[in-house]
């Protein structure tokens, strides 16, 4: 799929855009990929976007595997090819079992042995599908991760919803040679099934 907007390389940018580009490359991302390729058209937006993304992806109190799981749930909800392509691999490297990622990708109930992973999945699923989190799921997440952690988790899900929508709206492509990892839903939005748990 061709992008719907120009996606300039560094050599095509003006001075303000290059400054943001170089800051991103020097930071924990190490590359300009995904939504920042669109946001770079407004360098102030791109700078703030990058700072928020770095804070939420790399600077929260949540373990990396849980953050990446929440991002994967979000990416799958919106069938965001680039988001899934990036974060499913990162989630697996961080310790999320391949069977869990395959179930989320395919729309099957993921089976969790880890209680915290199940909590994050439930919280993200409820927030993505209904726009709210039921009292019991919220209380469980707050008890597990504290007030700071539940605030961070909510912000992470919201941020990666914006990322998904940006990638989808502008048709940001996967790197050359990569094939879409997700089957988009035939109609409507992708429905995430409830989690299953190992007793």
NUKOL-756742 format. One line per field, with one value per residue (C-alpha): residue in one letter; x, y, z. Coordinates in nm, 4 decimals, always signed. Layout:
BEGIN
residuo <- (A;...)
x <- (X;...)
y <- (Y;...)
z <- (Z;...)
***
This chain:
BEGIN
residuo <- (X;X;X;X;X;X;X;X;X;X;X;X;X;X;X;X;X;X;X;X;X;X;X;X;X;X;X;X;X;X;X;X;X;X;X;X;X;X;X;X;X;X;X;X;X;X;X;X;X;X;X;X;X;X;X;X;X;X;X;X;X;X;X;X;X;X;X;X;X;X;X;X;X;X;X;X;X;X;X;X;X;X;X;X;X;X;X;X;X;X;X;X;X;X;X;X;X;X;X;X;X;X;X;X;X;X;X;X;X;X;X;X;X;X;X;X;X;X;X;X;X;X;X;X;X;X;X;X;X;X;X;X;X;X;X;X;X;X;X;X;X;X;X;X;X;X;X;X;X;X;X;X;X;X;X;X;X;X;X;X;X;X;X;X;X;X;X;X;X;X;X;X;X;X;X;X;X;X;X;X;X;X;X;X;X;X;X;X;X;X;X;X;X;X;X;X;X;X;X)
x <- (+0.0000;+0.1342;+0.1321;-0.1248;+0.1201;+0.4863;+0.7221;+1.0407;+1.3868;+1.6257;+1.7819;+1.4420;+1.3703;+1.4142;+1.6334;+1.3578;+1.2481;+1.6081;+1.6618;+1.3659;+1.4732;+1.8247;+1.6896;+1.4689;+1.7546;+1.9816;+1.7161;+1.5961;+1.4046;+1.7198;+1.5210;+1.2351;+0.9583;+0.5827;+0.3744;+0.6715;+0.7143;+0.3793;+0.4192;+0.7524;+0.5500;+0.4880;+0.8191;+0.6738;+0.4085;+0.6722;+0.8967;+0.6160;+0.4849;+0.8285;+0.8771;+0.5418;+0.6023;+0.9441;+0.8034;+0.5234;+0.7180;+1.0474;+0.9858;+0.6944;+0.6859;+0.5298;+0.7488;+0.8335;+0.6475;+0.3247;+0.3604;+0.4238;+0.1250;-0.1013;+0.0405;-0.0272;-0.3871;-0.4293;-0.2638;-0.4787;-0.7981;-0.7345;-0.5713;-0.2654;-0.0143;+0.2952;+0.2132;+0.1656;+0.4754;+0.6939;+0.5450;+0.4576;+0.8275;+0.9230;+0.6605;+0.7965;+1.1516;+1.0250;+0.8706;+0.5136;+0.4560;+0.4234;+0.0955;-0.0562;+0.0473;-0.0809;-0.4179;-0.4508;-0.3502;-0.6022;-0.8916;-0.8868;-0.9030;-0.5428;-0.4607;-0.2621;-0.0686;+0.0582;-0.1993;-0.0494;-0.0517;-0.4175;-0.4960;-0.3296;-0.5065;-0.8461;-0.7908;-0.6774;-0.9519;-1.2284;-1.0974;-1.0529;-1.3884;-1.6173;-1.4274;-1.4454;-1.3029;-1.5445;-1.4926;-1.3606;-1.1022;-0.9939;-0.9578;-0.7567;-0.5171;-0.4839;-0.4146;-0.1536;+0.0257;-0.0629;-0.2200;+0.0859;+0.0868;-0.2825;-0.2478;+0.0503;-0.1299;-0.4304;-0.2098;-0.0136;-0.3320;-0.4559;-0.1247;-0.1007;-0.4604;-0.3465;-0.0480;-0.2730;-0.5109;-0.2254;-0.0656;-0.3975;-0.5253;-0.2084;-0.1320;+0.2145;+0.3711;+0.5738;+0.9441;+1.0167;+0.9668;+0.7522;+0.4058;+0.1025;+0.0962;-0.2727;-0.5905;-0.8232;-1.1786;-1.4292;-1.6656;-1.6510;-1.3770;-1.1744;-1.3329;-1.0953;-1.2239;-1.2113;-0.8962;-0.8763;-0.6674;-0.4773;-0.6027)
y <- (+0.0000;+0.3426;+0.6126;+0.8878;+1.1656;+1.2287;+1.0524;+1.2537;+1.1286;+1.3379;+1.5026;+1.6427;+1.8133;+2.1742;+2.2695;+2.2440;+1.9044;+1.7756;+1.8805;+1.6671;+1.3785;+1.3779;+1.3907;+1.0880;+0.8908;+0.9734;+0.8601;+0.5148;+0.4578;+0.4875;+0.5443;+0.7473;+0.4991;+0.4792;+0.7828;+1.0163;+0.9893;+1.1686;+1.3998;+1.5324;+1.7558;+1.9654;+1.9626;+2.0998;+1.8273;+1.5653;+1.6804;+1.6660;+1.3395;+1.1821;+1.3006;+1.1612;+0.8339;+0.7914;+0.8630;+0.6090;+0.3367;+0.3592;+0.5553;+0.4117;+0.1983;-0.0907;-0.3866;-0.3785;-0.6999;-0.5543;-0.2272;-0.4148;-0.6419;-0.3373;-0.1915;-0.5183;-0.5290;-0.1716;-0.2358;-0.5426;-0.3602;-0.1124;-0.3650;-0.1402;-0.3340;-0.1287;-0.1124;-0.4886;-0.5575;-0.3510;-0.4375;-0.8070;-0.8777;-0.6511;-0.8115;-1.1582;-1.0412;-0.8956;-1.2282;-1.2466;-1.6048;-1.6547;-1.8442;-1.5365;-1.3099;-1.5586;-1.5760;-1.1969;-1.1733;-1.4401;-1.3260;-1.6248;-1.6004;-1.5752;-1.8100;-1.6478;-1.8193;-1.4819;-1.2829;-0.9429;-1.0156;-1.1173;-0.7937;-0.5792;-0.7655;-0.7288;-0.3592;-0.2771;-0.4874;-0.3224;+0.0287;-0.0309;-0.1947;+0.0021;+0.3209;+0.2457;+0.0012;-0.1779;-0.1156;-0.4651;-0.4577;-0.1066;-0.1955;-0.5067;-0.3046;-0.0311;-0.2897;-0.4617;-0.1562;+0.1274;+0.4600;+0.5655;+0.2410;+0.2496;+0.6114;+0.5132;+0.2102;+0.4205;+0.6846;+0.4152;+0.2690;+0.6142;+0.7109;+0.3934;+0.4399;+0.7727;+0.5947;+0.3288;+0.5838;+0.7890;+0.4859;+0.3691;+0.7092;+0.8042;+0.4555;+0.4440;+0.1329;-0.1460;-0.1523;-0.2701;-0.6427;-0.6943;-0.8481;-0.7319;-0.9491;-0.8935;-0.9965;-0.6964;-0.7695;-0.8301;-0.5693;-0.3239;-0.3232;-0.6129;-0.7686;-0.8824;-1.1931;-1.2297;-1.3793;-1.7375;-1.8277;-2.1303;-2.2171)
z <- (+0.0000;-0.0936;+0.1735;+0.1367;+0.2249;+0.1479;+0.3892;+0.3532;+0.4364;+0.6445;+0.3391;+0.2357;+0.5683;+0.6727;+0.9683;+1.2321;+1.1036;+1.0909;+1.4520;+1.5623;+1.3362;+1.4838;+1.8406;+1.7724;+1.6161;+1.9110;+2.1622;+2.2682;+1.9428;+1.7339;+1.4145;+1.2731;+1.2039;+1.2133;+1.3090;+1.3458;+0.9700;+0.9429;+1.2415;+1.1080;+0.8737;+1.1867;+1.3760;+1.6998;+1.6974;+1.6156;+1.9022;+2.1574;+2.0126;+2.0397;+2.3972;+2.5077;+2.3262;+2.4850;+2.8314;+2.7889;+2.6127;+2.7996;+3.1197;+3.3153;+3.6282;+3.4324;+3.3326;+2.9636;+2.8851;+3.0265;+2.8374;+2.5154;+2.5773;+2.6186;+2.2955;+2.1109;+2.2338;+2.1113;+1.7769;+1.7165;+1.8134;+1.5324;+1.2968;+1.2743;+1.0660;+1.1520;+1.5221;+1.5399;+1.3282;+1.5625;+1.8988;+1.8688;+1.8152;+2.1043;+2.3295;+2.2503;+2.3265;+2.6572;+2.7632;+2.6315;+2.5187;+2.1422;+2.1963;+2.3634;+2.0763;+1.8194;+1.9963;+2.0075;+1.6408;+1.5386;+1.7598;+1.9928;+2.3742;+2.4951;+2.7819;+3.0617;+3.3373;+3.4640;+3.6628;+3.5795;+3.2064;+3.2299;+3.4179;+3.1515;+2.8728;+3.0442;+3.1203;+2.7662;+2.6086;+2.8109;+2.7493;+2.3773;+2.3153;+2.5428;+2.6144;+2.9871;+3.2387;+3.4756;+3.8457;+3.9170;+3.6374;+3.7342;+4.1023;+4.0164;+3.7996;+4.0622;+4.3320;+4.1146;+3.9748;+4.2120;+4.1217;+3.9215;+3.7267;+3.6374;+3.5213;+3.3065;+3.1647;+3.0655;+2.9024;+2.7171;+2.5699;+2.4698;+2.3126;+2.1062;+1.9943;+1.8473;+1.6934;+1.5381;+1.3938;+1.2503;+1.0871;+0.9453;+0.8297;+0.6410;+0.5103;+0.6653;+0.5113;+0.6598;+0.5750;+0.2213;+0.1733;+0.4821;+0.4506;+0.6518;+0.9669;+1.0450;+0.8698;+0.8904;+1.0053;+0.7281;+0.8706;+1.1556;+1.4172;+1.5460;+1.8545;+2.1263;+2.3085;+2.6871;+2.8335;+2.9499;+3.2530;+3.3659;+3.7135)
***
